[in-house]
Amino acid sequence: MNSTGDWDVYEEMSTSISDLTGVNDIVLVFSGPVNIDWFTFGKTGNGGSEPLLGDITGDGVINSADVGLLKRHLLEIVTLEEPSIDDLNKDGGVDSIDCGLLTRYVLEIIDSF
């Protein structure tokens, strides 16, 4: 990664880690001064080559933003572009059951759809 040259200028970076199972340590190593504002870890599907079931926002991470967008869709405030990733129980429709599943997943009550 190249320096932005300024402590107040941020650049968003991402990378993927594949073929991991179980519990692992991830070590970040830097040479020179760094200023990290934040970082996140998330699950993606198939190395990111296919849309991730439940990733309503399309950002590669399943989180509360996806729940919020799905709720807005159910209230007919927005229209979702790819309903196949929203039908979590695969019953052919996107409804409150899918929203409940997504909420439970984000709260780590369940670990798959």
Secondary structure, DSSP 8 states (H G I E B T S, - for coil): ----SSTT----------S--S--------SS------------SGGGTS--TT-TT-SS--SHHHHHHHHHHHTTSS--S-GGGT-TT-SSS--HHHHHHHHHHHTTS-S--
